Amino acid sequence: MSRAIRYFGTLGAVATCLTPLVASSDPVVRTSATATATVGYERNPFLLDTNRDTGAASAQIDLRPQVSITDARASGVIQGFYNRSQYFSKYGGNDNAGVAASANYQISPRFSLNTSAGFSTGIIGNSNGFGLVQNAVSTVVPGIDATTVTTPGVLPVATNPIVGNGSFLPGETGINPVVPGGDVGLIGLRQRRNTLNAATGITYQPTARSTWSANVFGERTTYPGLRAGQFVQDFTSYGGSLGYNRRVTEALSIGLRGSATRADYRSQGSSTFYSPQGTLTYRLSQRLTFDLSLGASFTNASGPFGPDRNSTIFSGSANLCRSDELTSYCLFASRAPGISGFAGTNTTTSIGGSYTRRVGQYSTLSATASYVRSDFSSRLVNSPFVIGDQDTWVVSGTYSRRLSERLSAIATAQYRDAAYANFSPRADISGRAGLSISLGRTQ
């Protein structure tokens, strides 16, 4: 399937998601767009494993349009992004793009329906400038109100600011929008990845304190133009989840959820995941919230090289977030299984935090730091390269200052490093500076 077919197919799914809203008698439509242009230097922009000089300066443009539609019973958003880095030496140009839509329909006082669809394409391992989520635009996991998802590049599912979608099981983690993770073993291939995904779900609230939710999801991931000797596999993943949540007090909610996901790989073999978990959300104060999920994940990888591998791991996540008028921060930790493009499974353990502070009336400082450890296992690809542990570190800081109502200046610095079982590429140290303009209106 060509990239154009995938793109226009996604637009069709997007239109289907939003048709009831557009047909509404009195919808409120908000349009906005952000365009950012920067110049900078990156020491190793693709985290390549080579002894050659990998540093290069580049110019980058990042476009992020958004349209949101709301009426009395529904809300929806369609978002897109296009990012191009033009390197002045060594690499030429690099394009990343995507489009996604999500919608929430209140069918009745007790039932609501959620839908989402998206397509993204991008180069794995590219730093992508200001730490924006690679190969991703905001989508809604069924059970999460579409109106809460308004920031391009920040998802209500666990994603990776290095490699993008596919980091965790779809719909598996929904409480932390900043946890990194993912298929870090693919970093350094400089390989393009295309991802097409869709999900739909229903939420039922039998009482004011109880909520049931169920969803189904599917994703197709391909790696076009693979070179000889590369062991990456296209795959199709699909599954569903069921959850129950009860508000015990005004501050405390507890629940249970379970999911099942299967991935079928291009040539042969498959991976299957089952994950039951208990959940807890506790509001410690008006500004401080703690989220916890604990459980187990049962995985199976089957393929031609060796017997099936079955494993059981502890999985879960913990998130502590605080926000006030000037400052917001989140601390997080998570452990979860995931699908590997090397036709197997990975177990990803993440820890880190994010911090944002408004300085005066016009300026903002933000910082993020994360450490990710992934253990990869495959019975589907006969290569020792894909078996082992990978460690990834990312630290970044950004300063922005509003110059006018719509124009801002922005500067960022970032450190990224990765260590693998069999090699360790040179760390990437980068800095960028430029201007960002925001446009928007309501009708």
C-alpha positions as CSV (number, residue, x, y, z in Angstrom):
1,M,0.0,0.0,0.0
2,S,1.5,3.3,-1.0
3,R,1.9,6.2,1.3
4,A,-0.6,8.3,-0.7
5,I,-3.3,5.6,-0.4
6,R,-2.6,5.5,3.4
7,Y,-2.8,9.2,3.7
8,F,-6.1,9.6,1.8
9,G,-7.5,6.6,3.5
10,T,-6.8,8.2,6.8
11,L,-8.5,11.4,5.6
12,G,-11.6,9.3,4.8
13,A,-11.6,7.8,8.3
14,V,-11.1,11.3,9.7
15,A,-14.1,12.6,7.8
16,T,-16.2,9.7,9.1
17,C,-15.2,10.5,12.7
18,L,-16.3,14.1,12.3
19,T,-19.3,13.9,10.0
20,P,-21.9,14.0,12.7
21,L,-20.3,17.1,14.2
22,V,-20.1,18.9,10.9
23,A,-23.8,18.0,10.2
24,S,-24.8,19.5,13.6
25,S,-27.2,22.4,13.4
26,D,-25.0,24.8,15.4
27,P,-21.4,23.5,15.8
28,V,-18.6,25.7,17.2
29,V,-15.5,25.4,15.0
30,R,-12.1,26.5,16.2
31,T,-9.1,26.5,13.8
32,S,-5.5,27.1,14.8
33,A,-2.1,26.5,13.4
34,T,1.5,26.8,14.6
35,A,4.4,27.3,12.3
36,T,8.0,27.1,13.6
37,A,11.2,27.8,11.8
38,T,14.6,27.1,13.4
39,V,18.3,26.6,12.6
40,G,20.6,24.5,14.7
41,Y,23.3,21.9,15.0
42,E,23.1,18.2,15.9
43,R,26.1,16.1,16.8
44,N,24.5,12.8,15.7
45,P,21.0,13.5,14.6
46,F,20.1,9.8,13.8
47,L,22.2,8.2,16.5
48,L,24.2,6.3,13.9
49,D,26.8,3.8,15.0
50,T,29.8,4.9,13.0
51,N,33.3,6.3,13.6
52,R,32.7,9.0,10.9
53,D,31.9,12.6,11.8
54,T,28.1,12.7,12.1
55,G,27.6,16.3,13.1
56,A,25.6,18.6,10.8
57,A,23.8,22.0,10.9
58,S,20.3,22.2,9.6
59,A,17.3,24.4,9.0
60,Q,13.9,23.1,10.1
61,I,10.3,24.0,9.5
62,D,7.4,22.5,11.6
63,L,3.7,23.0,10.7
64,R,0.9,21.9,13.0
65,P,-2.7,22.8,12.0
66,Q,-5.7,21.9,14.1
67,V,-9.5,22.1,13.7
68,S,-11.8,21.3,16.7
69,I,-15.6,21.0,16.4
70,T,-18.0,20.9,19.4
71,D,-21.7,21.0,19.9
72,A,-24.1,20.2,22.8
73,R,-23.5,16.4,22.5
74,A,-20.2,15.8,20.8
75,S,-16.6,17.1,20.4
76,G,-13.9,16.3,17.9
77,V,-10.5,17.4,16.7
78,I,-8.5,16.8,13.6
79,Q,-4.7,17.6,13.7
80,G,-1.8,17.3,11.4
81,F,1.9,17.9,11.4
82,Y,4.6,18.3,8.8
83,N,8.2,18.6,9.8
84,R,11.2,19.0,7.5
85,S,14.8,19.2,8.4
86,Q,17.2,20.3,5.6
87,Y,20.7,19.4,6.5
88,F,23.5,21.5,5.1
89,S,25.8,18.5,4.8
90,K,25.8,14.6,5.0
91,Y,22.1,13.9,5.2
92,G,20.1,15.9,2.7
93,G,16.5,16.4,3.7
94,N,14.3,14.6,6.2
95,D,10.4,14.7,6.1
96,N,8.0,13.6,8.8
97,A,4.2,14.0,8.6
98,G,0.9,12.8,9.9
99,V,-2.8,13.4,10.3
100,A,-5.2,12.2,12.9
101,A,-8.8,12.7,14.1
102,S,-10.7,11.8,17.2
103,A,-14.3,12.4,18.3
104,N,-16.5,11.8,21.4
105,Y,-20.3,11.4,21.0
106,Q,-22.7,11.5,23.9
107,I,-25.2,9.0,22.7
108,S,-27.4,9.2,25.8
109,P,-26.9,10.3,29.4
110,R,-25.3,6.9,30.2
111,F,-23.5,6.0,26.9
112,S,-20.8,7.7,25.0
113,L,-18.9,6.6,21.9
114,N,-15.2,7.4,21.0
115,T,-13.5,7.0,17.7
116,S,-10.0,7.9,16.4
117,A,-7.9,7.3,13.3
118,G,-4.5,8.4,12.2
119,F,-1.6,8.0,9.8
120,S,2.0,9.0,10.3
121,T,5.3,8.6,8.5
122,G,8.8,9.5,9.7
123,I,12.4,8.5,10.1
124,I,13.2,6.5,13.2
125,G,15.7,8.0,15.5
126,N,15.6,11.6,14.2
127,S,15.7,14.1,17.0
128,N,12.9,16.2,15.3
129,G,13.9,19.5,16.8
130,F,12.1,20.7,19.9
131,G,11.6,17.2,21.5
132,L,8.2,17.0,19.8
133,V,6.8,13.5,19.6
134,Q,8.1,11.8,16.5
135,N,5.6,10.2,14.1
136,A,2.6,11.1,16.2
137,V,-0.3,13.5,16.4
138,S,-2.8,13.8,19.2
139,T,-5.4,11.1,19.2
140,V,-7.9,9.9,21.8
141,V,-7.9,6.5,23.4
142,P,-11.5,5.3,23.8
143,G,-12.7,6.4,27.2
144,I,-10.8,9.7,27.2
145,D,-12.7,12.8,26.3
146,A,-11.6,14.3,23.0
147,T,-11.8,17.8,24.5
148,T,-8.8,17.0,26.7
149,V,-6.5,16.5,23.8
150,T,-5.6,19.8,22.3
151,T,-1.8,19.9,22.1
152,P,-0.2,18.6,18.9
153,G,2.5,16.0,19.7
154,V,1.3,15.2,23.2
155,L,-0.8,12.0,23.4
156,P,-2.9,10.5,26.1
157,V,-1.1,7.2,25.4
158,A,2.5,6.4,26.2
159,T,4.7,7.5,23.3
160,N,8.4,8.0,22.6
161,P,9.8,11.4,21.7
162,I,12.5,9.5,19.8
163,V,10.8,6.9,17.8
164,G,7.1,7.6,17.9
165,N,4.1,5.3,17.7
166,G,4.1,1.7,18.6
167,S,5.8,2.2,21.9
168,F,3.3,0.3,24.0
169,L,0.1,-1.7,23.4
170,P,-2.6,0.5,22.0
171,G,-5.0,1.7,24.6
172,E,-2.9,0.1,27.4
173,T,-1.7,3.2,29.2
174,G,-3.8,6.3,29.2
175,I,-3.0,8.3,32.4
176,N,0.4,9.8,31.5
177,P,0.9,11.9,28.4
178,V,4.7,12.1,28.7
179,V,6.1,8.6,29.5
180,P,8.7,7.7,27.0
181,G,9.3,4.1,25.9
182,G,9.3,2.2,22.7
183,D,11.2,0.4,20.1
184,V,14.6,1.9,20.9
185,G,16.4,-1.1,19.2
186,L,15.4,0.5,15.8
187,I,17.3,3.7,16.5
188,G,20.3,4.0,14.2
189,L,18.8,2.3,11.2
190,R,17.7,5.6,9.7
191,Q,14.7,3.7,8.4
192,R,11.3,5.2,7.5
193,R,8.3,3.9,9.3
194,N,4.6,4.3,8.2
195,T,1.9,3.7,10.7
196,L,-1.9,3.6,10.1
197,N,-4.1,3.1,13.2
198,A,-7.7,3.3,14.2
199,A,-9.7,2.7,17.4
200,T,-13.3,2.9,18.6
201,G,-14.8,2.3,22.0
202,I,-17.9,2.8,24.2
203,T,-18.3,4.1,27.7
204,Y,-21.2,3.2,29.9
205,Q,-22.0,4.9,33.2
206,P,-24.7,3.0,35.1
207,T,-24.4,5.2,38.2
208,A,-22.8,8.6,39.0
209,R,-19.9,6.8,40.6
210,S,-19.3,3.8,38.2
211,T,-18.0,3.6,34.7
212,W,-17.5,0.7,32.3
213,S,-15.4,1.1,29.1
214,A,-14.5,-1.2,26.2
215,N,-12.6,-0.6,23.0
216,V,-11.1,-2.3,20.0
217,F,-8.1,-1.1,18.1
218,G,-5.9,-1.9,15.1
219,E,-2.6,-0.7,13.6
220,R,-0.6,-1.4,10.5
221,T,3.1,-0.6,10.6
222,T,5.4,-0.8,7.6
223,Y,9.1,-0.1,6.9
224,P,9.4,0.8,3.2
225,G,12.6,0.5,1.3
226,L,14.4,-1.9,3.7
227,R,18.0,-2.5,2.7
228,A,19.6,-5.9,2.6
229,G,20.8,-7.2,5.9
230,Q,18.1,-5.3,7.9
231,F,15.9,-7.6,10.0
232,V,12.9,-5.2,10.6
233,Q,9.5,-6.7,9.9
234,D,6.2,-5.1,8.9
235,F,3.4,-6.0,11.2
236,T,-0.3,-5.7,11.8
237,S,-1.5,-5.5,15.4
238,Y,-5.1,-5.5,16.8
239,G,-6.9,-6.2,20.0
240,G,-9.3,-4.9,22.6
241,S,-9.6,-3.9,26.2
242,L,-12.3,-3.7,28.9
243,G,-12.2,-1.6,32.1
244,Y,-14.2,-0.7,35.1
245,N,-13.7,2.3,37.3
246,R,-15.5,3.4,40.5
247,R,-15.3,6.7,42.3
248,V,-15.0,5.8,46.0
249,T,-14.8,9.4,47.3
250,E,-14.4,12.8,45.7
251,A,-10.6,12.3,45.8
252,L,-10.2,8.5,45.2
253,S,-11.1,6.3,42.3
254,I,-10.2,2.6,41.8
255,G,-10.7,0.2,39.0
256,L,-9.7,-2.8,36.9
257,R,-8.8,-3.1,33.3
258,G,-7.6,-5.9,31.0
259,S,-6.4,-5.9,27.4
260,A,-5.4,-8.4,24.7
261,T,-3.2,-7.6,21.7
262,R,-1.9,-9.7,18.9
263,A,0.8,-8.7,16.3
264,D,1.2,-10.7,13.1
265,Y,4.5,-10.1,11.2
266,R,5.0,-9.8,7.5
267,S,6.9,-13.1,6.8
268,Q,5.9,-15.4,9.6
269,G,5.4,-15.5,13.4
270,S,3.3,-13.5,15.9
271,S,3.4,-12.0,19.3
272,T,0.5,-12.0,21.8
273,F,0.0,-9.9,25.0
274,Y,-2.5,-10.2,27.8
275,S,-2.4,-7.5,30.5
276,P,-4.8,-7.4,33.6
277,Q,-4.2,-4.4,35.9
278,G,-5.7,-2.6,38.9
279,T,-5.8,1.2,38.8
280,L,-6.0,4.0,41.3
281,T,-6.3,7.7,41.0
282,Y,-6.0,9.9,44.1
283,R,-6.2,13.6,44.3
284,L,-3.9,14.6,47.1
285,S,-4.9,18.2,46.9
286,Q,-6.5,20.6,44.5
287,R,-3.2,20.8,42.6
288,L,-1.6,17.4,43.2
289,T,-2.7,14.1,41.6
290,F,-1.3,10.6,41.9
291,D,-2.1,7.8,39.4
292,L,-1.1,4.2,39.8
293,S,-1.7,1.0,37.8
294,L,-0.3,-2.4,38.8
295,G,-0.7,-5.8,37.3
296,A,1.0,-8.5,35.2
297,S,1.5,-9.0,31.5
298,F,1.6,-12.4,29.8
299,T,3.4,-12.5,26.5
300,N,4.0,-15.2,23.8
301,A,6.3,-14.9,20.9
302,S,6.1,-17.7,18.2
303,G,8.2,-18.1,15.1
304,P,10.5,-20.4,13.1
305,F,13.7,-19.9,15.1
306,G,13.5,-21.7,18.3
307,P,10.5,-22.8,20.4
308,D,7.7,-20.4,21.5
309,R,8.7,-18.1,24.3
310,N,6.2,-17.5,27.1
311,S,6.9,-14.9,29.8
312,T,5.2,-13.2,32.6
313,I,6.3,-9.8,33.8
314,F,5.2,-7.2,36.4
315,S,3.8,-4.2,34.6
316,G,2.3,-0.9,35.7
317,S,2.9,2.8,35.9
318,A,3.0,5.5,38.6
319,N,2.6,9.2,37.9
320,L,2.7,12.2,40.3
321,C,1.6,15.5,38.7
322,R,1.2,19.0,40.2
323,S,0.2,22.3,38.5
324,D,-0.6,25.8,39.6
325,E,-0.7,29.2,37.9
326,L,3.1,29.4,37.4
327,T,4.5,25.8,37.5
328,S,3.6,22.3,36.5
329,Y,5.6,19.1,36.8
330,C,5.1,15.3,36.4
331,L,7.2,12.5,37.8
332,F,6.7,9.1,36.2
333,A,7.8,5.5,36.1
334,S,6.4,2.6,34.1
335,R,7.1,-1.0,33.0
336,A,5.2,-2.6,30.1
337,P,5.6,-5.1,27.3
338,G,5.5,-3.9,23.7
339,I,5.7,-4.9,20.0
340,S,9.1,-4.8,18.4
341,G,9.8,-4.1,14.8
342,F,12.4,-6.8,15.0
343,A,9.5,-9.3,15.0
344,G,9.4,-10.0,18.7
345,T,8.7,-8.4,22.0
346,N,10.3,-5.9,24.3
347,T,9.9,-5.0,27.9
348,T,10.3,-1.3,28.5
349,T,11.1,0.2,31.9
350,S,10.9,4.1,32.0
351,I,11.6,6.7,34.6
352,G,11.8,10.5,34.4
353,G,10.0,13.8,34.7
354,S,8.9,17.0,33.1
355,Y,8.9,20.6,34.4
356,T,7.4,23.8,33.1
357,R,7.5,27.2,34.7
358,R,6.2,30.6,33.5
359,V,8.8,33.3,34.1
360,G,7.3,36.8,34.2
361,Q,4.5,37.7,31.8
362,Y,6.1,36.6,28.5
363,S,8.6,33.8,29.1
364,T,8.4,30.1,29.8
365,L,11.1,27.5,30.8
366,S,10.6,23.8,30.4
367,A,12.7,20.7,30.9
368,T,12.3,17.0,30.5
369,A,14.6,14.1,31.5
370,S,14.0,10.3,31.0
371,Y,15.8,7.0,31.1
372,V,14.5,4.0,29.2
373,R,15.7,0.4,29.4
374,S,14.3,-2.2,26.9
375,D,14.9,-5.9,26.9
376,F,14.3,-7.4,23.5
377,S,13.5,-11.0,22.6
378,S,12.7,-12.6,19.3
379,R,11.9,-16.1,18.1
380,L,11.1,-14.7,14.6
381,V,14.3,-13.3,13.3
382,N,17.6,-15.3,13.3
383,S,20.0,-12.5,14.3
384,P,21.8,-12.1,17.6
385,F,21.7,-8.3,17.0
386,V,18.1,-8.1,18.1
387,I,18.6,-10.0,21.3
388,G,19.7,-7.9,24.3
389,D,19.2,-4.8,26.4
390,Q,19.1,-1.2,25.2
391,D,19.4,1.9,27.3
392,T,18.3,5.3,26.2
393,W,18.7,8.7,27.9
394,V,17.1,12.0,26.9
395,V,17.5,15.4,28.6
396,S,16.2,18.6,27.1
397,G,15.5,22.2,28.0
398,T,13.5,24.8,26.2
399,Y,13.1,28.6,26.6
400,S,10.4,30.5,24.8
401,R,9.5,34.2,24.9
402,R,6.4,35.8,23.5
403,L,7.3,38.7,21.3
404,S,3.8,39.6,20.4
405,E,0.3,38.2,20.6
406,R,1.1,35.6,17.9
407,L,4.9,35.5,17.6
408,S,7.3,33.8,19.9
409,A,11.1,33.2,20.0
410,I,12.2,29.7,21.0
411,A,15.5,28.1,21.9
412,T,16.3,24.5,23.0
413,A,19.2,22.3,23.9
414,Q,19.0,18.5,24.0
415,Y,21.2,15.5,24.9
416,R,20.3,12.0,23.7
417,D,22.3,8.8,24.1
418,A,21.8,5.1,23.6
419,A,23.7,2.0,24.6
420,Y,23.0,-1.4,23.1
421,A,24.1,-5.0,23.9
422,N,26.6,-5.0,21.0
423,F,27.5,-1.4,20.3
424,S,27.1,2.2,21.6
425,P,26.6,5.1,19.1
426,R,28.0,8.5,19.7
427,A,25.7,10.7,21.9
428,D,23.7,13.4,20.2
429,I,24.1,16.9,21.6
430,S,22.0,19.5,19.8
431,G,20.8,23.1,20.0
432,R,18.2,25.0,18.0
433,A,16.8,28.5,17.9
434,G,14.1,30.2,15.9
435,L,10.7,31.8,15.7
436,S,7.1,30.4,16.1
437,I,3.9,32.0,14.9
438,S,0.4,30.9,16.0
439,L,-2.8,31.5,14.2
440,G,-6.4,30.7,15.1
441,R,-10.0,31.7,15.1
442,T,-13.5,30.6,16.1
443,Q,-16.7,30.5,14.1
